[in-house]
Amino acid sequence: MKIVYIILGSLCLALGIIGIFLPLLPTTPFLLLSAALYFRSSPRLYDWLLSHKQLGPYIRNFREHKAIPLRAKVISVSLVWITLLYCALFVLPQLWLKAIMIALAVGISWHILSFKTLK
């Protein structure tokens, strides 16, 4: 079972990292799930993830404070709006699809901004 957890944890980690760059793919849930799966399967991988220079503080801060750093909020919301507005304005021809893209941007922004800001 440990092998399955390691594989799933690694897959979640990869999806979380991809989610940093793709606005519609959530980063935080995948990173938290990855940490939980590594915790159950490999103390070495769990310690590596939590001590990672970029990902470790993000995971620890969210787990401990349920908060997102201001910089991460600004970058996330900005990327969501840039990507979805571009799609709505230049890629999608149907008005209903444009409306869905704008609604998605509003919903994702609302979700991100609903968390406390880490100071």
FITILO-218816 format. One line per field, with one value per atom (N, C-alpha, C, CB): residue in three letters; atom name; chain; x, y, z. Coordinates in pm, 1 decimal. Atoms other than C-alpha are relative to their C-alpha. Glycine has a CB too. Example, Ala and Ser with C-alpha at 12.3 -4.5 7.8 and 13.67 -1.06 7.14 Angstrom:
res	c(ala,ala,ala,ala,ser,ser,ser,ser)
atom	c(N,CA,C,CB,N,CA,C,CB)
chain	c(A,A,A,A,A,A,A,A)
xx	c(89.0,1230.0,90.0,-99.2,-82.0,1367.0,-77.0,41.4)
yy	c(-119.0,-450.0,120.0,2.7,-119.0,-106.0,109.0,46.2)
zz	c(0.0,780.0,0.0,124.6,-6.0,714.0,73.0,-141.5)
//
This chain:
res	c(met,met,met,met,lys,lys,lys,lys,ile,ile,ile,ile,val,val,val,val,tyr,tyr,tyr,tyr,ile,ile,ile,ile,ile,ile,ile,ile,leu,leu,leu,leu,gly,gly,gly,gly,ser,ser,ser,ser,leu,leu,leu,leu,cys,cys,cys,cys,leu,leu,leu,leu,ala,ala,ala,ala,leu,leu,leu,leu,gly,gly,gly,gly,ile,ile,ile,ile,ile,ile,ile,ile,gly,gly,gly,gly,ile,ile,ile,ile,phe,phe,phe,phe,leu,leu,leu,leu,pro,pro,pro,pro,leu,leu,leu,leu,leu,leu,leu,leu,pro,pro,pro,pro,thr,thr,thr,thr,thr,thr,thr,thr,pro,pro,pro,pro,phe,phe,phe,phe,leu,leu,leu,leu,leu,leu,leu,leu,leu,leu,leu,leu,ser,ser,ser,ser,ala,ala,ala,ala,ala,ala,ala,ala,leu,leu,leu,leu,tyr,tyr,tyr,tyr,phe,phe,phe,phe,arg,arg,arg,arg,ser,ser,ser,ser,ser,ser,ser,ser,pro,pro,pro,pro,arg,arg,arg,arg,leu,leu,leu,leu,tyr,tyr,tyr,tyr,asp,asp,asp,asp,trp,trp,trp,trp,leu,leu,leu,leu,leu,leu,leu,leu,ser,ser,ser,ser,his,his,his,his,lys,lys,lys,lys,gln,gln,gln,gln,leu,leu,leu,leu,gly,gly,gly,gly,pro,pro,pro,pro,tyr,tyr,tyr,tyr,ile,ile,ile,ile,arg,arg,arg,arg,asn,asn,asn,asn,phe,phe,phe,phe,arg,arg,arg,arg,glu,glu,glu,glu,his,his,his,his,lys,lys,lys,lys,ala,ala,ala,ala,ile,ile,ile,ile,pro,pro,pro,pro,leu,leu,leu,leu,arg,arg,arg,arg,ala,ala,ala,ala,lys,lys,lys,lys,val,val,val,val,ile,ile,ile,ile,ser,ser,ser,ser,val,val,val,val,ser,ser,ser,ser,leu,leu,leu,leu,val,val,val,val,trp,trp,trp,trp,ile,ile,ile,ile,thr,thr,thr,thr,leu,leu,leu,leu,leu,leu,leu,leu,tyr,tyr,tyr,tyr,cys,cys,cys,cys,ala,ala,ala,ala,leu,leu,leu,leu,phe,phe,phe,phe,val,val,val,val,leu,leu,leu,leu,pro,pro,pro,pro,gln,gln,gln,gln,leu,leu,leu,leu,trp,trp,trp,trp,leu,leu,leu,leu,lys,lys,lys,lys,ala,ala,ala,ala,ile,ile,ile,ile,met,met,met,met,ile,ile,ile,ile,ala,ala,ala,ala,leu,leu,leu,leu,ala,ala,ala,ala,val,val,val,val,gly,gly,gly,gly,ile,ile,ile,ile,ser,ser,ser,ser,trp,trp,trp,trp,his,his,his,his,ile,ile,ile,ile,leu,leu,leu,leu,ser,ser,ser,ser,phe,phe,phe,phe,lys,lys,lys,lys,thr,thr,thr,thr,leu,leu,leu,leu,lys,lys,lys,lys)
atom	c(N,CA,C,CB,N,CA,C,CB,N,CA,C,CB,N,CA,C,CB,N,CA,C,CB,N,CA,C,CB,N,CA,C,CB,N,CA,C,CB,N,CA,C,CB,N,CA,C,CB,N,CA,C,CB,N,CA,C,CB,N,CA,C,CB,N,CA,C,CB,N,CA,C,CB,N,CA,C,CB,N,CA,C,CB,N,CA,C,CB,N,CA,C,CB,N,CA,C,CB,N,CA,C,CB,N,CA,C,CB,N,CA,C,CB,N,CA,C,CB,N,CA,C,CB,N,CA,C,CB,N,CA,C,CB,N,CA,C,CB,N,CA,C,CB,N,CA,C,CB,N,CA,C,CB,N,CA,C,CB,N,CA,C,CB,N,CA,C,CB,N,CA,C,CB,N,CA,C,CB,N,CA,C,CB,N,CA,C,CB,N,CA,C,CB,N,CA,C,CB,N,CA,C,CB,N,CA,C,CB,N,CA,C,CB,N,CA,C,CB,N,CA,C,CB,N,CA,C,CB,N,CA,C,CB,N,CA,C,CB,N,CA,C,CB,N,CA,C,CB,N,CA,C,CB,N,CA,C,CB,N,CA,C,CB,N,CA,C,CB,N,CA,C,CB,N,CA,C,CB,N,CA,C,CB,N,CA,C,CB,N,CA,C,CB,N,CA,C,CB,N,CA,C,CB,N,CA,C,CB,N,CA,C,CB,N,CA,C,CB,N,CA,C,CB,N,CA,C,CB,N,CA,C,CB,N,CA,C,CB,N,CA,C,CB,N,CA,C,CB,N,CA,C,CB,N,CA,C,CB,N,CA,C,CB,N,CA,C,CB,N,CA,C,CB,N,CA,C,CB,N,CA,C,CB,N,CA,C,CB,N,CA,C,CB,N,CA,C,CB,N,CA,C,CB,N,CA,C,CB,N,CA,C,CB,N,CA,C,CB,N,CA,C,CB,N,CA,C,CB,N,CA,C,CB,N,CA,C,CB,N,CA,C,CB,N,CA,C,CB,N,CA,C,CB,N,CA,C,CB,N,CA,C,CB,N,CA,C,CB,N,CA,C,CB,N,CA,C,CB,N,CA,C,CB,N,CA,C,CB,N,CA,C,CB,N,CA,C,CB,N,CA,C,CB,N,CA,C,CB,N,CA,C,CB,N,CA,C,CB,N,CA,C,CB,N,CA,C,CB,N,CA,C,CB,N,CA,C,CB,N,CA,C,CB,N,CA,C,CB,N,CA,C,CB,N,CA,C,CB,N,CA,C,CB,N,CA,C,CB,N,CA,C,CB,N,CA,C,CB,N,CA,C,CB,N,CA,C,CB,N,CA,C,CB)
chain	c(A,A,A,A,A,A,A,A,A,A,A,A,A,A,A,A,A,A,A,A,A,A,A,A,A,A,A,A,A,A,A,A,A,A,A,A,A,A,A,A,A,A,A,A,A,A,A,A,A,A,A,A,A,A,A,A,A,A,A,A,A,A,A,A,A,A,A,A,A,A,A,A,A,A,A,A,A,A,A,A,A,A,A,A,A,A,A,A,A,A,A,A,A,A,A,A,A,A,A,A,A,A,A,A,A,A,A,A,A,A,A,A,A,A,A,A,A,A,A,A,A,A,A,A,A,A,A,A,A,A,A,A,A,A,A,A,A,A,A,A,A,A,A,A,A,A,A,A,A,A,A,A,A,A,A,A,A,A,A,A,A,A,A,A,A,A,A,A,A,A,A,A,A,A,A,A,A,A,A,A,A,A,A,A,A,A,A,A,A,A,A,A,A,A,A,A,A,A,A,A,A,A,A,A,A,A,A,A,A,A,A,A,A,A,A,A,A,A,A,A,A,A,A,A,A,A,A,A,A,A,A,A,A,A,A,A,A,A,A,A,A,A,A,A,A,A,A,A,A,A,A,A,A,A,A,A,A,A,A,A,A,A,A,A,A,A,A,A,A,A,A,A,A,A,A,A,A,A,A,A,A,A,A,A,A,A,A,A,A,A,A,A,A,A,A,A,A,A,A,A,A,A,A,A,A,A,A,A,A,A,A,A,A,A,A,A,A,A,A,A,A,A,A,A,A,A,A,A,A,A,A,A,A,A,A,A,A,A,A,A,A,A,A,A,A,A,A,A,A,A,A,A,A,A,A,A,A,A,A,A,A,A,A,A,A,A,A,A,A,A,A,A,A,A,A,A,A,A,A,A,A,A,A,A,A,A,A,A,A,A,A,A,A,A,A,A,A,A,A,A,A,A,A,A,A,A,A,A,A,A,A,A,A,A,A,A,A,A,A,A,A,A,A,A,A,A,A,A,A,A,A,A,A,A,A,A,A,A,A,A,A,A,A,A,A,A,A,A,A,A,A,A,A,A,A,A,A,A,A,A,A,A,A,A,A,A,A,A,A,A,A,A,A,A,A,A)
xx	c(82.5,0.0,87.0,-93.9,-88.8,294.5,41.6,122.9,-38.0,396.3,-112.4,33.2,115.4,45.3,-7.9,-132.7,3.4,53.7,111.6,10.5,-111.6,394.9,-30.4,130.4,33.9,275.9,-109.0,-46.5,107.5,-46.2,49.4,-116.5,-57.2,146.1,84.2,84.1,-82.6,389.6,-86.2,98.0,93.1,103.4,-66.6,-107.6,60.6,-66.5,101.3,-55.5,-104.3,262.0,20.1,132.5,-16.6,303.4,-119.0,14.4,118.3,-55.0,1.5,-128.6,-9.8,1.5,100.2,38.2,-100.9,314.7,-51.9,132.2,59.9,137.1,-105.5,-63.5,103.3,-144.4,53.5,-75.2,-60.3,97.4,-7.2,146.6,-5.5,107.9,-132.3,106.1,130.4,-243.3,-108.0,-29.6,93.9,-509.7,-119.0,-51.1,118.2,-792.4,30.8,-69.4,-40.2,-595.3,42.0,116.1,-30.8,-591.1,133.0,-110.8,-131.1,-248.8,-9.4,93.8,0.0,-320.9,-57.4,-77.6,51.3,-546.6,93.0,-136.2,-91.0,-301.6,126.1,37.8,-118.7,-4.2,-32.4,56.9,38.9,-192.5,-24.4,-125.9,22.7,-302.9,132.5,-91.1,-132.4,53.0,69.8,85.4,-62.0,178.4,-65.5,-10.8,70.0,-89.3,38.5,-152.4,-36.9,-5.1,145.0,-21.6,-140.4,367.6,11.8,89.0,-2.6,299.9,-34.1,-97.8,42.0,127.0,97.4,-135.9,-81.2,387.2,149.8,-25.5,-144.2,732.5,38.0,58.0,-43.7,864.7,107.4,52.9,-106.6,1162.1,-58.4,94.4,62.8,943.6,-81.8,-88.9,77.4,717.6,92.1,-78.3,-96.0,1015.6,59.4,112.5,-53.7,1157.4,-99.0,33.3,102.2,829.5,-16.1,-134.4,19.1,788.1,125.0,-40.0,-121.0,1150.8,37.7,114.5,-25.7,1132.6,-3.6,-104.3,-15.1,1237.3,-126.0,116.5,116.4,929.8,-132.1,1.6,128.1,656.7,-23.1,-8.2,12.6,726.1,-69.9,134.9,67.6,635.0,-145.9,74.9,137.0,324.6,-91.7,-3.1,79.6,199.1,-15.7,65.4,5.9,288.5,-89.9,140.7,82.3,130.2,-147.8,42.6,141.1,-190.8,-54.7,-20.3,46.7,-214.2,-15.1,96.2,0.7,-136.6,-93.6,139.7,72.8,-309.0,-120.8,92.7,106.1,-554.7,8.9,-141.1,-24.1,-397.9,92.3,61.2,-81.2,-236.6,79.3,-88.9,-79.0,51.7,-55.6,147.3,51.7,-41.2,56.2,32.5,-63.1,206.6,-64.7,150.9,63.4,51.9,-142.2,-1.4,135.2,-296.9,2.1,-67.4,-7.6,-198.4,35.6,103.1,-42.0,-21.7,-111.4,127.1,106.1,-301.7,-118.3,-47.8,116.5,-585.3,35.3,-51.7,-42.4,-389.3,6.6,136.1,-10.0,-312.3,-136.2,87.5,136.1,-672.9,-66.3,-85.4,68.2,-802.7,66.2,-3.5,-69.1,-535.6,-36.5,153.2,27.2,-592.5,-145.6,35.3,141.1,-970.3,-54.2,-81.6,41.8,-1017.1,52.2,48.5,-54.4,-787.2,-86.5,145.5,86.3,-994.3,-136.0,-18.7,133.2,-1320.7,0.8,-54.0,-3.0,-1211.1,50.1,85.2,-67.7,-995.2,-14.1,143.3,0.8,-1047.6,-141.7,69.3,133.6,-1411.3,-97.7,-52.9,93.2,-1667.7,-140.4,-10.8,136.1,-1987.9,-10.5,-43.8,22.1,-2126.2,-18.8,-121.2,23.6,-2238.3,129.8,-99.3,-130.0,-1882.9,80.8,79.2,-67.2,-1747.0,-55.0,-17.8,62.8,-1996.7,47.3,-153.2,-49.2,-1884.7,142.5,-5.8,-138.3,-1519.4,4.4,79.2,3.9,-1600.2,-53.7,-87.1,55.1,-1812.0,104.4,-127.2,-108.1,-1523.0,104.5,66.3,-99.3,-1281.8,-50.8,33.1,57.9,-1517.3,-0.9,-143.7,6.1,-1567.8,135.9,-65.0,-135.4,-1199.4,59.6,91.9,-51.7,-1106.4,-65.5,-24.0,73.3,-1375.8,56.5,-151.3,-52.8,-1242.5,139.0,5.9,-136.3,-880.2,-3.2,87.7,3.8,-965.8,-76.7,-61.6,75.1,-1191.2,91.3,-105.9,-93.9,-884.7,68.5,104.7,-71.9,-704.3,131.5,26.3,-127.8,-396.6,108.7,-2.5,-112.0,-74.6,90.8,78.7,-83.7,131.4,141.5,-53.0)
yy	c(-119.4,0.0,126.0,-0.3,-115.4,231.7,44.4,-31.8,-33.1,213.9,77.8,-128.7,-68.0,317.0,143.4,-77.4,-133.5,613.2,88.0,-8.5,-76.7,721.2,42.0,-82.3,-32.2,703.7,107.3,-127.3,-99.8,892.8,134.5,-50.1,-123.9,1147.4,72.4,-29.5,-60.7,1205.2,57.5,-102.9,-50.7,1242.5,129.3,-106.8,-121.1,1495.3,115.0,-28.8,-102.5,1680.1,58.8,-58.5,-47.9,1700.2,87.9,-119.9,-80.0,1825.9,133.5,-78.3,-124.0,2081.3,97.1,-30.3,-85.8,2212.1,53.1,-76.7,-46.1,2227.0,107.1,-119.4,-95.9,2412.4,138.5,-52.2,-130.9,2691.3,83.2,-14.5,-69.4,2776.3,-1.0,-61.6,6.7,2675.5,46.7,-143.9,-58.9,2891.6,-87.9,127.7,79.8,2636.0,-124.7,-39.8,117.5,2359.8,46.0,-77.8,-49.7,2410.5,-52.8,-37.8,37.6,2406.8,-54.8,119.3,32.4,2395.1,-138.0,104.0,133.3,2086.3,-113.4,-20.8,105.3,1881.3,-6.7,22.3,0.7,1989.4,-56.7,141.4,54.2,1913.1,-150.5,70.8,143.5,1574.5,-73.9,-25.7,58.9,1501.2,-16.2,86.2,7.6,1581.3,-109.9,136.0,103.3,1357.7,-140.4,19.4,131.9,1067.6,-34.6,-3.5,25.2,1105.9,-29.1,121.0,23.4,1119.0,-145.4,94.4,138.5,778.9,-103.0,-21.6,98.9,619.3,12.3,10.0,-16.4,769.9,123.6,10.0,-115.0,988.0,82.3,-47.2,-70.4,1074.4,96.2,-101.3,-85.9,1210.6,111.3,-82.9,-100.0,1389.6,110.4,-66.0,-98.6,1558.4,82.6,-70.2,-71.8,1647.3,105.7,-98.3,-92.6,1807.4,119.0,-72.1,-109.3,2010.0,86.3,-55.9,-80.7,2124.0,60.7,-83.8,-58.0,2217.9,152.5,-50.8,-145.0,2580.6,76.4,44.5,-71.0,2686.7,-58.1,-1.9,64.0,2433.5,-20.9,-132.4,29.0,2359.3,109.2,-23.1,-106.2,2699.5,18.5,131.5,-14.6,2715.7,-103.0,-15.8,107.7,2379.9,21.8,-137.5,-19.6,2450.7,117.9,22.4,-117.7,2797.6,-28.2,118.8,27.8,2671.2,-97.2,-56.3,97.6,2374.4,62.7,-118.1,-55.7,2579.1,120.1,40.4,-126.3,2910.9,12.8,113.7,-10.6,2840.0,136.1,-18.5,-130.9,3144.9,-15.2,98.1,-2.7,3227.7,130.4,-12.2,-123.9,3476.0,98.1,-31.7,-103.6,3806.2,-13.9,137.9,13.7,3751.8,-112.8,-25.6,113.4,3412.3,34.9,-124.0,-42.1,3564.3,90.6,72.1,-95.0,3847.2,-71.5,110.1,73.0,3615.1,-91.5,-81.4,93.7,3358.2,71.0,-77.6,-71.3,3602.4,68.5,104.2,-64.3,3791.0,-99.5,66.7,100.8,3475.6,-52.9,-115.4,45.4,3360.1,100.0,-18.8,-101.4,3688.1,19.6,131.8,-15.3,3722.5,-114.4,5.5,116.7,3369.8,-5.7,-127.1,14.6,3363.0,118.3,-17.1,-113.3,3714.1,-13.9,131.8,22.8,3631.9,-100.0,-50.3,100.1,3322.0,59.1,-121.5,-56.1,3511.7,103.4,63.2,-106.8,3800.6,-43.4,110.8,28.4,3639.6,-143.1,30.3,140.5,3263.1,-52.3,-86.8,58.8,3179.5,88.2,-24.2,-81.3,3292.7,10.1,-58.0,1.7,3200.8,86.0,-143.9,-88.4,3452.4,-78.5,88.6,77.5,3183.3,-57.7,-112.7,47.6,3042.7,113.5,-62.4,-116.2,3391.2,27.4,124.9,-21.8,3428.6,-103.8,-4.4,105.7,3095.5,30.0,-137.8,-33.4,3206.4,112.6,40.9,-110.3,3529.4,-49.0,116.2,55.3,3341.0,-86.0,-83.9,79.8,3098.3,89.9,-89.0,-92.7,3387.3,61.0,111.5,-57.0,3543.7,-104.5,51.6,105.5,3210.8,-38.1,-121.6,36.1,3121.7,112.8,-31.2,-115.2,3472.9,7.4,131.9,-1.5,3462.2,-105.8,-24.5,108.6,3128.1,34.0,-129.6,-33.4,3243.2,112.2,40.6,-115.6,3573.6,-26.7,117.0,32.2,3403.5,-49.1,-106.1,43.8,3267.2,121.1,-97.3,-106.9,3481.0,26.0,-36.0,-35.6,3665.2,-15.7,144.6,23.3,3549.9,121.4,-127.9,-120.4,3841.1,-34.9,94.6)
zz	c(0.0,0.0,0.0,121.1,-4.5,66.0,-139.5,82.9,137.7,-299.6,-68.5,-80.0,60.3,-407.4,53.2,30.4,-58.1,-165.1,-55.4,151.5,55.5,-294.3,-143.3,5.2,139.1,-655.4,-4.4,-76.0,-3.0,-576.6,53.2,85.9,-54.0,-368.5,-102.9,122.9,104.4,-652.3,-111.7,-57.1,101.4,-900.6,48.4,-33.4,-56.4,-670.4,5.9,140.9,-2.8,-630.0,-139.1,53.2,137.9,-1007.9,-40.8,-97.9,33.0,-1048.2,75.2,33.3,-76.8,-772.7,-60.0,142.8,62.9,-941.4,-132.5,-21.2,126.2,-1277.0,28.8,-78.3,-38.3,-1099.6,32.9,117.2,-22.6,-1014.9,-127.7,47.2,128.6,-1384.9,-75.9,-85.4,65.3,-1494.9,97.0,-49.8,-96.5,-1330.5,37.1,-54.2,-32.1,-1348.2,81.5,-126.1,-76.6,-1176.9,139.4,-71.4,-134.2,-798.5,52.3,95.9,-52.1,-636.7,141.6,-2.9,-142.6,-265.3,31.8,74.6,-35.4,-249.9,-42.7,-62.9,45.1,-454.0,85.5,-145.8,-86.3,-241.3,137.2,14.1,-130.6,80.0,-7.3,51.6,17.6,-52.1,-17.1,-121.3,16.7,-158.8,135.1,-94.0,-132.9,192.2,83.6,72.8,-77.1,347.7,-47.7,-10.9,54.1,115.5,32.5,-152.3,-37.0,177.5,149.3,-37.6,-143.9,552.4,30.8,71.8,-22.1,531.9,-57.1,-60.4,69.8,307.8,24.8,-145.2,-6.1,343.7,81.9,-141.1,-79.9,625.8,-71.5,135.0,72.3,404.9,-104.2,-68.4,99.7,122.6,65.4,-92.3,-72.5,370.8,53.4,115.8,-51.1,537.1,-113.8,78.4,115.5,194.2,-48.8,-113.7,49.8,87.1,93.7,-16.8,-95.7,406.9,15.4,135.3,-8.1,397.1,-134.7,52.3,132.3,27.8,10.3,-104.8,-9.9,-18.8,-41.9,-85.1,51.1,-219.6,50.8,-150.6,-30.9,-141.1,149.3,-70.1,-142.7,224.9,79.0,58.1,-75.9,370.2,-42.4,-17.0,51.2,149.6,65.7,-154.5,-59.3,280.6,150.7,-27.8,-145.2,644.1,37.4,55.9,-30.9,642.7,-21.2,-85.8,24.0,490.9,103.9,-140.8,-99.0,728.1,138.1,7.1,-135.0,1038.0,15.5,38.3,-14.1,966.1,-92.0,-25.8,101.4,680.6,-70.5,65.3,60.8,517.1,-120.7,103.3,121.2,182.6,1.8,-130.4,4.1,149.5,-103.5,-31.7,88.8,-13.6,-140.9,55.4,131.4,-297.4,-79.9,15.2,68.1,-380.2,-42.8,91.3,37.1,-376.4,-122.9,117.3,111.4,-609.7,-129.1,29.5,119.5,-853.4,-48.7,28.2,38.3,-849.3,-65.4,122.2,53.4,-902.4,-132.3,102.5,124.8,-1167.8,-115.2,18.4,106.2,-1365.3,-41.9,45.4,33.0,-1343.6,-93.1,128.5,80.4,-1481.6,-135.8,74.6,128.8,-1750.2,-93.7,20.3,83.7,-1877.3,-45.2,75.1,34.6,-1863.0,-80.3,125.6,83.1,-2000.0,-142.1,60.8,133.5,-2289.0,-76.1,8.5,64.1,-2363.2,-36.1,92.0,24.3,-2331.5,-112.2,127.4,99.2,-2550.6,-137.5,50.0,126.9,-2817.5,-51.8,14.7,42.7,-2827.4,-24.3,104.7,6.3,-2766.7,-77.7,140.5,79.7,-3023.1,61.7,-139.6,-53.2,-2833.5,125.8,30.5,-113.8,-2588.6,129.8,-25.3,-121.9,-2342.6,55.9,-27.5,-47.4,-2326.9,63.8,-115.9,-58.4,-2262.5,140.3,-90.5,-130.8,-1977.6,101.2,-12.3,-89.8,-1831.7,45.1,-69.8,-35.5,-1843.2,104.0,-125.8,-96.1,-1660.8,134.7,-53.8,-124.9,-1405.0,71.5,-29.0,-59.4,-1350.0,65.4,-106.7,-55.4,-1297.0,130.4,-101.8,-121.5,-1042.4,112.3,-27.2,-101.5,-860.2,55.9,-57.5,-45.0,-847.6,83.6,-121.3,-76.4,-733.2,137.1,-76.9,-127.2,-465.0,95.1,-24.0,-82.0,-341.3,55.0,-81.5,-43.9,-327.9,102.6,-120.3,-89.0,-163.5,129.4,-71.5,-122.2,95.1,112.7,-30.1,-102.8,276.9,62.3,-59.1,-67.1,531.9,-74.4,149.3,59.6,412.4,104.9,-56.4,-91.1,573.9,-1.5,-39.0,-9.5,699.1,31.4,104.7)
//
